[in-house]
Amino acid sequence: MATIINMPRLSDTMEEGVVAKWLKNVGDKIEEGDILAEIETDKATMEFESFYEGTLLHIGIQEGETSPVDVLLAIIGEEGEDISAILNASSEPVIKEEEKEEISTETSNTSATAIPEDVHVITMPRLSDTMTDGTVATWLKKVGDAVEEGDMLAEIETDKATMEFECFYEGTILYIGVQEGETAAVDSLLTIIGPAGTDVSAIVANGGSMSAASKPAAASEKKEEKIIEEKSSITTKKTNATGGRIFASPLAKKIASDKGINLADISGSGENGRIIKKDVENYTPAVKSVEVVKTETTTTAAKTYVAVGEESSEEVKNSQMRKAIAKSLGNSKFSAPDFSLNIEVNMDNSMASRKIINAIPETKVSFNDMVVKACAMALQKHPQVNTSWTDNTTIYHKHIHVGVAVAVDDGLLVPVVKHTNQLSLTQIGASVRDLAGKARHKKISPAEMQGSTFTVSNLGMFGIENFTSIINQPNSAILSIGAIVEKPVVKNGQIVVGNTMKLTLTCDHRTVDGAVGAQFLQTLKTFIENPVTMLA
């Protein structure tokens, strides 16, 4: 009997996976324990093995494709077995929100009202990159008024400013959809312009929608300048030499800028003397007489140069790891009321101790290892920091598992050193190096990245002296480690050269209060400044 294999959940936070590579093809014989595919999760690319024997009859997700967890991945069964019933049962599509919108749009389009020729439906414009809705502050035209291209229709309040919205058509205001003081979403019906007397009741009833067949063929032949002007729809305000305001359309401004024409020299033919496209195109600079006055010093006017280059952007698909980082850190930042505490520690004794330890053959300990060990020891003395918050309880962890943030090509992983307080410095160092290597080569398992009770993040190797990290939930705190800096310090009343390092503890205020965090840092400072105390 055929066995259905779905996209597995290979980590606790995995919601979807990408098939990086299939290691078996349809028709191949499969044994229990065979590796079927390599699957990219939100944390690593992992091998996925088969727990069944048989023949690979069907592959549901091709290489490079992304699929949610529990969606049909493959089917294994007897060679030649009929699986059409299984495929038909699983072929009902899961409609995504975007697809629903597309279907909704297509449906609405089929029932949309055909718009008569020369009638223009104007919707609420997007006047800023973050604008989602707008409020009509003032209508400068009313129903029945004749309008010309370049006339001001209304003043619209966006999320950033109140801006004048101009007309790009000629005709009569037939309908106003958003009254003064009302707010409407971007692309909602704002007004309708067309020949006087045109019946637009059907268009209004349909919300301004129009069928694709009714769109004028000439629409696809609109010039680039017209498109630029429609998208901008913002009146540019300048000041001329006499101090008065100059009204000019965005396209007029662009053409004048390209030609090096001063708008103050142009007389506008639009409403209220507004300068429009044709005014700039028809403008002929007047010849000015210039009287040259010879002086002992000749002053040369500085030329203004405008840099010209190609603007380009590229969209790169977010990896599963990047999506997970965004979700996890976003949830932490916006849900945990955090605060940060800073302290500076003297590293002279730690540097001397490390030098002695590393002199032992086949022994290598880093400053990061010493800090991790010190954190584990301090957590034993301050169990309030070794906690996790839930809505109903605070969980006090009896074990101490320190997570160490590791930068990888695709983002950030946090391998966990289990029972850190029970390990020696050399054991911690070996464990961190092993886990970091696995993380960078995408060979780390989910179990090795789960269960941390506290996290450290070190950017000292990049010369960063001080920074603040985002808490790695469900931890209650995270320690940020800066670079060791050689600087003047005061010892016994004398200024001498010393080595210091800055630490920042970011705490979740739901579980850790300021005094508790400060006491933890004081204990940590003692351990780091006097490494021998960690042996007590």
N, C-alpha and C positions, 0 to 999 in steps of 0.2 A: 504494500500500500504506500502511495506517495506521501512524503513528509514535507510540510511547508516550513521553510526557514525564513524568518522575518529579520529586518534590520535590528541587530542586537543593541542593548544598552550597555556599552562597554565602560562607562564611568557613571558616577552618581549624578553628575550634572548634564550628561549627554541627552540632547533632545532630538538631534538629527545627525546623520553621518554621511560621509562621502566615500564611495568605493574608489580607492586610489588605484587598485590593481586587482584583476581577477587572476588567480593562480591555477584555476581549472576552467575548462571550456565545456559547453553543452555536449553531452555524449561521453565525457570522461568518467571512468570508474572512480568511485569515492570510497575510501576506507575510514573507519572511525579514527579520528586524530589527524586526518589530512588537513592541511591548511587550504581553505577555500579562497580567501581573498585578504587583501590588506585594506583596512577601513580606517579612515581619518576621523577621529573623534574631536571633541573640543579640547583635548589635552595632548593627544599623541596619535601617531599612525600605528595601528596595532594589527597583528595577525589574527584572523578569525578562523577557528578550526571547526571541522565537522564532527558531530556526535552521532552520525548515522552512516550506514553503509548503503551502497546502491549506485545508481547512475545519475549524473547531473542532467536533469530533464529540461530545466528552464532557468534562465537568469532574468530577474525582474528589474534590476538596477544596473545600468551599464557603467563602465569605468568613467570616472569624472563626474558622475551624477550625484546629486544630493537628495536624501530621502529622510523623512521623519522616522523615529524609532517605531518598530512594530509594523512597518510596511513590508510587503512581500519582497524578499531578497532573492530567494532561489527555491527550487523544488527538486528534491532527491527522491528517486523511486526505482522501480524495476525498469529495465531497458524495454522500450517500446510501449510502456504503460500510457494509457490515455489520461491526460491531465486537463482536457478542455473544460470539464466541469469546474475544476479548481480555478482555472484562469478566468472563466466567465464569472465566477462568484466573487473574485477579487478585482474584477475590472471596473467596478463602480467607482468613478473618480471621486477623490476627495477634493472638493472645490475650495481653493484658497480664496482669501478675501479679495486679492487683486483680480482673480478670475471672476468672482461674483460681481465685482464692479464692472468688468468688461461685459459680462452677460447682461447685467442690468442696463449698461449703456447701449448695447446692441438692441435690447428689447425696446428701450425708450426711443431709439432711433427709428425702429420700424414703425412705431406708432406716432412719430413726430409729425408736426404740421409743416406742410410745404410753405416756405416764405415767399411772398410775391416779389417780383423783380423790383429793384431800387428800394426795398425795405431792409433796414439794417437793425439787427438786434444787438444792443450794447449791454454787456454784462459788467458786474462789479470788477474793476481792474485790479491786478496785483501790482501795487505801487511800491512795494519793498520786498526784499527777499524773504522776510519773515512774516509778511502780512497774510493772515488767514481770513479776516473779515474787515469790513470798512463801514464807517458811519458817514452818511450824507450830512455834512454840516450846513451847507447852503446850496439851494438850486439857483443858478443864475439864469436859467431859462425855464419856461413853463409850457404846459401842453398847449399846442397851437402856435407857438413861436416858430418862425423860420430861422434856421441855423445854417451857417456857412462853415466850410472847412477851416479849422483854426479857432472857431469861437469857443469860449469857455462855457462848459455845460454846468459844472457844479464844483464845489469845494468838498473834498472827501478827506475825512480824518482817518489816517492809518495808525498802525502801532507805533509810528515814529514821528509823524508830523501831519499837519493839515495841508493838503496839496490841491492845486487846481487841476481839474480834469478837462481836457479839451476834446473837441469834436473833430472827427476825421471824415465826415460825410456832409453832404448837402441835403436839405429837405426840411421837413416840419416835425416838431416833437409830437408824436402820436400817442405816446403813453409813458408814464413815469411809474416805475415799479417799486422804488424805495423812496419814501418820503423823507423830508428833512427831519433829522434827529433819529432816524431809524438805522439799525445795523443789519447788514446782510453779509453772507459768506461770499468769498471771492467766486466769480463766475455765476453769481445769481443775476437774474434779470434786473437791469438798472433802468434802461429806457429803450424806446423803439423810435427810430427816425425813418421817415419815408415821405412819399408824395402826400400832400394834404388830402384828407378825406378817405384814405385807405383804411379798410376794416382790418384791424389787427386783433380782434377779440379771440379768434381761434389760437393765435400765437400766444396771447396772454394766458389763456386757459391751459396751454401746454407748457407754461413756464419758460417760453422763449426757445424751446427746442425746435430744431429743423431737421428734415430728412436729408440724407446725403445727396439724394437725387435732385433736391431743390437748390442746392448750392450753385450759385452762378459759376459757369465754366471759367469766366474771367478771373475768378478768385485765385486760381492757381497761377495766373499770369501777372499778379500784382508785383510791382517792382520792389526791389529790396529796400529802397528808401521808404516806401509806404509801410512795409512791415516794421522797420526800425521805429518809425514814428508811432505806429499803433501800440507797439510793445512798451514804449517809453511813457507816452501819454502824461507827461509831467511838464508843466510850464517852467522854463528856466528863467530865473529872475537875475538881472544884472544891474549894474549901476553905470550910467554913462558919465561923460566928463562933467556934466552940469549937476550931477547928483541925483537925477531922476531915474526911476526904475525903467528898465527895458524889458518888454515882454517879447519872448521869442520861443517858437516851437523847438522841441529837441532836434528835429531834423534840420531846421534852419541853423541852429547853433552848430551842429556837426559840419554842415557844408561850409559855414563861415569860418570855422576853425581850420578845416582842410585847406581852404583857399587863402587863409591868413587875412580875412576881412574883419575889421572891427565893427561889431553890431551897432555901436553908437553912431556910425556913419550912415546907417541904412534907415530909410523911412518905411515903416510897416504899413501894409494895406489891409491887415486883418482888423478884427474888432479892437477898439480902443488903441489903434496904432500898433497892434501886435505884428511882429515880423514873422512871416511864414516862408516856406520854401521858395516860392516864385520871386519873393522880394530879394532874396540873396542871389538867386540865379540871374536876375535881371539887373543887378547892381553893377554900375560902372564907376570905378574910383575916380574922383575928381582930381585934376592936376592942381597941386598946391604950390604956390610960390614960396620959396624959402630964401630968406636973406642970410647970407653967410657973413658972419662977423669975425674978423681976424683978431686974435688975441695972442698974447705971448705964449699961452699954454693952449694946446689943442686937445680937446676932449673927444674921445672916440666912444660912441654909444655901444654899450655891450649888446651883443646879439643873444637872443634867446633860442636855445636849442631844445627841441622836443624829441625824446627818445622814441624810436619806432621799432617795434618788434612783433613777432607773432605770439599771440596768446594761445596757449593750449593746456588742456587738462586730460587726465586719463583716469578712468574708473577701473579699480582693481577689486575683484570679488573678495569679500571678507572670508577668511578661513574659519573653520569651525573653532579653532583656538581663539581667534580674535573675537568672534561672537561671544564665546564663553567669558572671556576677560571683560568685555563691555558689560555683559549682563551681571556678572558677579560683583565687579567693582562699582557699577552703577547702583545696584541694590544696596551695597554696603554704605556708599557715600550718602545716599538719599534716605536711608532708613535708620542709621545709627547716629545719635547725637554725639559726635566725637570732640575731643579736645587734645591738645598736644603740650608736652612738657619737654624742656630742653635742659641739657646739662653738659658740662665740659669736663673731661677726665684727663689726668696726667698719665701719659703712656710710657714714661721712662722705665719704670720697673717691669712693665709688660714686655717692653722691647728687650730688656736685659734677660728676662726669664725665657723668652722665645729663643734668643740666641743660644742660650745654654742647652735648651731642649733639642734644638735642631742640630746641635753638635754631635748628638748621639747618632751613630750609624743607622741608616735606613729609617730615619725619623723625620717627619716634616709636619710642622704645625703652623697654621696661619693665624694672624690676628683675629680673623673672622671666627676661627675655631675657638679661640679663647673667649670671645664675646658670647658665642653660643653656649659654651660651658657655664660662663658666669650667669647668663640668663636662666639656665636650668636651675642653678643653685639658688638664685634669687627668688625664683618661682616657688621653691620649697618653703621659703620664709614668708612669702606673700601669696597665699593660695587664692585670695580674692582676684588676683590678676589672671590666674589659671582657670578661668570660668567661661561659660557660654550662656547667653541670654535666650530665653524662650518667653512667650507671652504669659505663661503661668508660673514658671519656675526659673531659678538661676542654677545652672548645672556646675557643680564644683568637681573638677577633674582630679582624681587621685594620682593619675599618671601624668607625666610631663613629656609631650611630644613637640619638639621644636621644628617648625617649618622654615626652610631656607630658600628665599626667593632666588631663582636662577633665570637669567636672560637667555632666551633661545631665538633662533632666526624669526620665528612666527609670532613671538610675543614673550610671555612670562609663565614659568611653571614654578610650583612650590613643593619640591620633594620634602618628605618628613623624616627627621631623625627620631626614631622611636626610643622612648625611655632614655632621653638625653642625659638626665641627671645621674644615671647609673654608668655612663660611659666615661672613659678617660679622654684626655685631649687628643691623643693619637688615634683612638677609636672614632671619635667625632670627626677628626680630619679625614680619615679613610672613608668613613660613611658618606660625608658630604661630597668628596671627590667622586666616589662611585655613583651616587645618585645624580650629581650634576652632569657627569658624562653620559649617563643613560638618557637624561632629559634632553641634552643637546643633540643626541643621535636618535631621538624619538623611540627609544627602546624601553622607556620607563613604564611600569604597570600602574593601573589606577590605584592599587592597594598601597603603592609607595608614595602616593600623593594625597592620601586621605588621613584624617584623624588628628591633624595638628591642633594643639591647644594654645600655641603662641607662635609668632612669626618674626623673623629678622630679615631685613633688607639692607644690603651693603652696596653703596655706590662710591665708596672711598677710593677704589682702584681707578675711578674716572676723574679723580681730583675734586669731587663734590664734597664740600666741607659740611653742609647742613641741608637737610631736606625733610619733608614730611610725607609719610606713606599712607595709603588707604588701608584700613583694617581688613584683614583676610577673614571674613566671617566664616564660621561662627566664633572665631577667636574674639577675645575681649580687648586685645592690644597687639600692637606691632612696633618693633624697635627699628629705627632708621639709623644706620651707621655711616658716619662721614669719614673723610680722609684724615690721616695723622699729619699734623702740621707742625713744623719747627718754628718756634716763635719765642719772644722774650716772655718770661714768667717770673713771678716773685717767689723766692724761696728763702725762708729765714730772714726776711727783710731786705734781701738782695735781689737785683734783677739779673737773671741768668738765662741761658738758652735752654728751652725745654721743648718737649714734644707733647702735644695735646690732641684730643679727638672729641668731636661733638656728637652727642647722641640725642635723638628725639624719640620720645615715647608717645604714640598716639593711642588714646584709650576710648573705649565705648563707655559713655557716662552712665549708661543704664546699669552697668555692673561695677565699674571702677570710678571711684571718686577722686578728686584732685589730690587729697592728702595721701590716699593709698598709692596712687601713681608716683607721687613724690618720694614716698618711703621706699618703694621698689627701686627707683633710680638711685637713691642714696646707697642702698645695699649693693646694687649693681656696680656703682662707682667704687665701693670698697673692694669688691672682688677683682675688678679690672686693674685698679691701681696697685693692689697687693695680691698677685696671683697665688701666692703661697697660702692665703686664707681659704682658698677653695679646697685645700687638703684637710682642713680642720674638721 
